[in-house]
Amino acid sequence: MKKLNQFSIYLLLMTVVLFASCNDDDKMAQQPVDDSFYATKLGGEMKVEDPDMPGQKIEQGYLNLRTVVGGTVMLVASDEKYTELKPYFNVLLAEVGANDLSGYTALVKDFTDLLAVSTGAENFEYSGMSMVDAHNPVANERMNGLIDNEDFDLFIEAVVQSATEAGFGTADILGPVGDLLEGTREAIVQRQDETMVDLYTRLGGTVMVTDPTDDSQMVEAGYAPLKAVVTETVLLVASDPEFADLKPYFPVLLAEVGAGDLSGFNILVENFSDLLAQSIGSTNYKYEGMSMADAHNPAVNARMTGMITDDDYDLFVQAIVKAATNKGVPESVIGEFGALLNSAGLRGAIIQA
């Protein structure tokens, strides 16, 4: 009887072991195979040394994506082929130029997270802005200008070049990545084709720089050349014989400056700079002065003496052109300002004689 009990216990133990073994086999058989693009083409979850953080591990798939993303940003910053993309990165490039890599690191992480999640990674999540908001300067102050289809195509080209240089230039990788990026086009492209990035952005946008007329203050890079040109224009009117016919319109201002009072001068420069900034795309500088009609009507504006004629308005535009030339503004940009100043609405409001 004792032997029988021992034998029964043995059989019971064997049954438990076999059942557990079969159960483990069933679990392994039921374990889904990760056939995502992230796992099959990018390296997946295999842990490797992180070259940017010695002593720490990183998933191979995530590292490969991060390499491509970082390479893309560097191409935009340094390769002349992608010059037209630089205005969108004004804030970032200014930070990097000042050895501040915080924005660069955040951008690379967000873009890499987005690609990782989109290609099947399970251990990461994208927590940044929606693609619409991230590429809208009104919602994202780090973004300069709305993107059109042509510039989006150029960005994809930069991604392809970076991927190729990183060793991922095969069709089975580039094809799906291209399809992935293409799927974001509708959200990212928000500017009508064959229209230019606004002039304010091309002048430098919202990057903060030293005020060219007062090195104790900071202004946006897009605003700085406007203020410099406006200041130079007023000085030319006051001192250059070529523009002597304009002086009668500024007797109050010139008398104040002659007495060492620059308050009126500073207000005029600020108002005119704000007007130009707003007119060419600024979202942070707003003109809050009189309407152009009232500002140039002596009956409404006591600082204005005499109504402006066509000839004198043309002379004033010439003064602005000379001031812009003196300040090194490119001829193409001066041409755009000329078109703005001679637009029917502005010209019609100012010329009242």
Summary of the structure (lengths in Angstrom):
residues: 353
radius of gyration: 32.0
end to end distance: 127.8
largest distance: 129.4
contacts: 1000
relative contact order: 0.07
helix: 62%
strand: 6%
